[in-house]
Structure formats: C-alpha cells, structure tokens
Amino acid sequence: MTTLTRILVLAGMVSASLPAQQVMAQEGGEAPPPQVTVVTLKAEDATLTSSLPGRVVASAEAELRPQVSGLITERLFDEGSAVAAGDPLYRIDARSYEAAMAQAEAALAQAVAQADAARREAERVETLRDRRVASEQTQDAAVAARDAAVAAVKAAEAQVQAAQIDLDRTTVTAPIDGVIGLAQASAGALVQTGQPDPLAVIRSIDPVRVDVTQSAAEIIRWQRQGPDAALPEGVDRTVTLRLADGSTFEHTGTLTGAEPHVDETTGVVTLRMEFANPEGVLLPGMYVLADIPQGQLKGVVLAPQEGVTRDRRGRPVAYVVNAENIVEERLLDVVQDQGNTWIVRDGLADGDRIIVQGLQRIGAGMPVTPEEATAADAAPAEGEAPAEGEAPADAAAPDAAPAEDEAPAEAEAPAEGDGASEQQSDDQAGSGN
C-alpha cells in the first residue's frame, strides 16, 4: 500500500469518528445548545421537622393476677377481644370462701347477741347503783363488759367484710378498658395469691402513646436556632407517623411531654406523643417514625431533589440557568429534606431556574435551551411511583455527579491525539519505504 493510500484511509477513519457537532462545525454549521428541563423556584417559609424512631406503647396496661388461691373453674373471655372495666374474666373455686363467709357471719351474729346482753346488764347495774344497792366497782365492770362486746361486734363485722372481699375476688374482673391478650391459664389450673405469672394482660390501645428518643445535642441545636426557628402561633404543631411499610398513619398526634432527664449511657431524651387509634392499626411494640415539627425558617427555597447533585467533595450543588441561558453552578446550604424537595437556606434564590433534567449533557458556562417542567415531567412513570418516605430515583444523582461534571471535550481529547500519532507513524513508515 502506497503512502498516499494510507493517508486517505486514515483521514476517512478520523472523519467517521468525529462527533456530529464537530462535523457540523467543519461544514460551517453550529450545534444547537442542549435542551434542559428547569423548575422556577419560589422563596417561602418552611417548617423544619425531625424524623425520630420510636415504639408504640399502650396508654394503659394491666396484668391480671389472682388475689385469692384456688382452682380456676371457668374462663369467661375470648382471647384478643375488647373488654370493659368490671367485666368478669375468670372464676376461681369459691366454696371455701363461701364457707369462710358463713363462718364470719355467724361470728358476727354471736358478737351482736353478746353485745346486747352486756348492754342490758350495764343498764341494770346502773339502776341498782342509783338505788345504792350495787357498788361502784360492779358498775364499772358492767360498763367495761358492754364496751368490750361492742368492740367485738366491730371486729366481727370486719371479718365479714374481709370474707366478702375474698369471695368477690374468686371472680377475676377487668381493671381497665382495653383489649385482652392470650390466656395464660385455663380451667383446672391452680393459681395462688402473688404468683409472678399473669393470667392475661389487658392493654388500652385507643389512644396509644409513642415514645421516641432525641439526642441532647439535637435539642440544644434547635434551642440555639433563635426566634427564626421557633414555631409561631398558627403553625401546625401536630405530629405524623410513618409505619413500617412506609405508609403514613391517617391520624395525627400531639407531643404530650418530655422526660426532663438525659440518659447518661445513651445521651438521649425521651419524648412522648399521643395518637387516636380507633381502628386499632397501631399495636404496642410497633416500630414507627415520628415526624415532629421543631422550627420554622423564613424565605428559604424548596429545591427538587432531582436537581441537586454533589461535587467531588460531596458538597450539594445545583445548576441554574441565568437570564442569558448560560448554566451556573451553585454551592448549596441544605438544611434537610421535605418530601421530594430539599430545604435550601443559601445558594438558591427566588426566581432561579434550577435544572432538573438533562444534567448529563451540560456543564458550568454552557449555553442551553431551557424548558419549564410540566406536571407530567414531575410525575413518576406509571408503575414506578416511589415509596412514600423515600427519595425519588433521581435523588441518587448526587453520587454519580462527579462523572457528569467532566467536560465531554476533555474526555474525547485523548482519542483524537491517538489518531494523530497513528497517522504520524504511518507517514514515517511510508517515508522509510
């Protein structure tokens, strides 16, 4: 192959490998600016929230334990059913307690009879004393016997009351309203007073409480935010819950109190909230995330998450289109996420046009053709709706941003240099021939 032939072949290969934009430039045309989708931002006030993990706790809990000993004769409830305070739940063999009751009543009757006799005797002695027939000592003895008999009546009445209490306790009743759990004893089981194992547990689950923990450092940070971060009057202070499946609990709750103590081992403070639970969706022990309002920032920007990436240092950045349709890179001060947006305190302003689509085709300083995003652009594709509480798929772009930040021309330069070196080698080879 002659040197001229080789040169023509290499020239054709280089021309074929040139990008379309360079070909158009060689032909005298110019490539149009890449098209990007933008969202025009608006400054507004944003309520800051904190998502804290926690557990659902019953508003009241009672363990059923027998207060008398004996054999269980009957279980009167269905496991997992709702019970009201005072409902009978178990019956214990009451025959021995009925006998004790009868014995106490008989002792009371005997004491009453003795008290009546002592009273009459005291009255007779008093009459004889008035006639100077009985001595003063005899009268004192009669009065003492009468008083002792009256005291014996009161003691017998107390014995009857105690026997009645024990007899009533042979029927175990619900101390609170709630839902009763599984039975831990059945008919025929021997139970004893003060046994460690409960017969069953009743839990009140409407309303329920949610206990969450927040670090002491976070509480101090919010306290130092100053008046701008305080919740003004009229701002919604309700708490929302996210369940384990990612859904949001339909009822909102309120913060009822906080433990005025920091746990020395974990450095956290326990916060308690209360939620209505008429459907019984929340169960004690369930894991939840509580979104708690903790402050408000004024005049911040809510930037779409798909428009925020990260640079090589891991700092959040965004690309905006200025009035001349030139791309500008902005370093952001991001406070926290809110739904599918980021609360940006600094770096973006009211009226800025942030690029949300087409980031892989642009770089700082490039001219672009902006197009305002529509509702269809913002909506997720059918069948690909992000799970509630999760960032959209585009939000993963920050991790991939460093590769996109590189200019395409720089990446292609080595390829063009390789082609020139190859052509120079062939020329030298041809000259040698």
MONOR-V464394 format. One record per pair of residues at least 12 apart in sequence whose ideal C-beta (glycine too) atoms are under 6 Angstrom apart, sorted by the first residue. I is the first residue (numbers start at 1). J is the second residue. D is the distance in whole Angstrom. If there is no record, write none. Layout:
i,j,d
I,J,D
I,J,D
This chain:
i,j,d
3,430,3
6,426,5
10,423,5
14,419,5
33,367,4
33,368,5
33,369,5
34,361,4
34,362,6
34,368,6
35,369,5
36,355,5
36,358,4
36,368,5
36,370,6
37,356,5
37,357,4
37,371,5
37,373,5
37,377,6
38,321,6
38,353,4
38,355,6
38,370,5
39,304,6
39,354,6
39,356,5
39,373,5
40,353,5
41,301,5
41,348,6
41,352,5
41,354,6
42,350,6
43,299,5
43,301,6
43,350,4
45,296,6
45,298,5
46,297,5
46,300,5
46,343,5
47,293,5
47,296,5
48,294,5
48,295,4
49,291,5
49,293,5
50,292,5
50,294,5
51,289,5
51,291,5
52,212,4
52,214,6
52,290,5
53,289,6
54,210,5
54,211,5
54,212,3
54,288,6
54,290,5
56,208,5
56,210,6
56,282,5
56,284,5
56,286,4
57,209,5
57,211,5
57,284,6
58,203,4
58,204,6
58,205,6
58,284,5
59,204,5
59,207,5
59,208,6
59,209,6
60,176,5
60,204,4
61,203,5
62,175,5
62,176,5
62,202,5
63,198,4
63,201,5
64,172,6
64,198,5
64,199,4
64,200,5
65,198,5
66,191,4
67,169,4
67,193,6
68,166,5
68,169,5
68,170,6
69,192,5
69,193,5
70,92,4
70,93,5
71,93,5
71,190,6
72,90,6
72,92,6
72,185,6
72,187,5
72,189,5
73,91,5
73,93,5
74,91,4
74,187,6
75,90,6
75,183,6
76,88,5
76,89,6
77,89,5
77,180,6
79,182,5
79,183,6
82,179,5
83,174,4
83,180,5
84,177,5
85,174,6
85,176,5
85,177,5
86,173,5
87,174,5
88,171,5
88,173,6
89,172,5
89,174,6
90,172,4
91,171,6
92,170,4
94,170,4
97,166,5
97,167,4
97,170,6
100,163,5
101,163,4
101,167,5
104,159,4
104,160,4
104,163,4
105,160,6
107,156,5
108,156,4
108,157,6
108,160,5
111,152,4
111,153,4
111,156,4
112,153,5
114,149,5
115,149,4
115,150,5
115,153,5
118,145,5
118,146,4
118,149,4
119,146,5
121,142,5
122,142,4
122,143,5
122,146,4
125,138,6
125,139,5
125,142,4
174,202,6
176,202,6
176,204,6
178,202,4
178,203,5
178,204,4
179,203,6
179,205,6
180,200,5
180,202,5
181,200,6
181,201,5
183,200,5
184,199,6
184,200,6
185,199,5
203,284,6
205,277,6
205,280,6
206,277,5
206,278,6
207,274,5
207,275,6
207,276,5
207,277,6
208,275,6
208,277,5
208,282,5
209,272,6
209,274,6
210,273,5
210,290,6
211,270,6
211,272,5
212,271,5
212,290,5
213,268,4
213,270,6
214,269,6
214,271,6
215,268,5
216,262,5
216,267,5
216,269,6
222,294,5
222,295,6
225,295,6
229,295,3
231,296,6
235,296,6
237,293,6
238,252,4
239,253,5
239,273,5
239,290,6
239,292,5
240,252,6
240,291,5
241,288,5
241,290,6
242,289,4
242,389,5
244,287,5
246,387,5
246,388,5
246,389,5
251,275,6
251,276,5
253,273,5
253,274,6
253,275,4
255,273,5
256,272,5
256,274,5
257,272,5
258,271,5
300,343,5
300,345,5
301,344,5
301,348,4
302,341,4
303,342,5
303,344,5
303,348,6
303,354,6
304,341,6
304,356,5
305,340,5
305,342,6
305,391,6
305,395,4
306,356,5
306,394,3
307,354,4
307,355,6
307,356,4
308,342,5
309,397,5
309,398,5
309,401,3
310,398,4
310,401,5
312,402,5
315,331,6
316,332,4
316,334,5
317,329,6
317,331,6
318,330,5
318,332,6
318,354,5
319,355,5
320,352,5
320,353,6
320,354,5
321,353,5
321,370,5
325,367,6
325,368,6
326,367,6
327,362,5
327,364,6
327,366,5
327,368,6
329,364,4
330,347,5
331,347,6
332,344,5
332,347,4
333,345,5
333,346,4
333,347,6
340,392,6
356,373,6
359,404,6
360,404,5
363,407,6
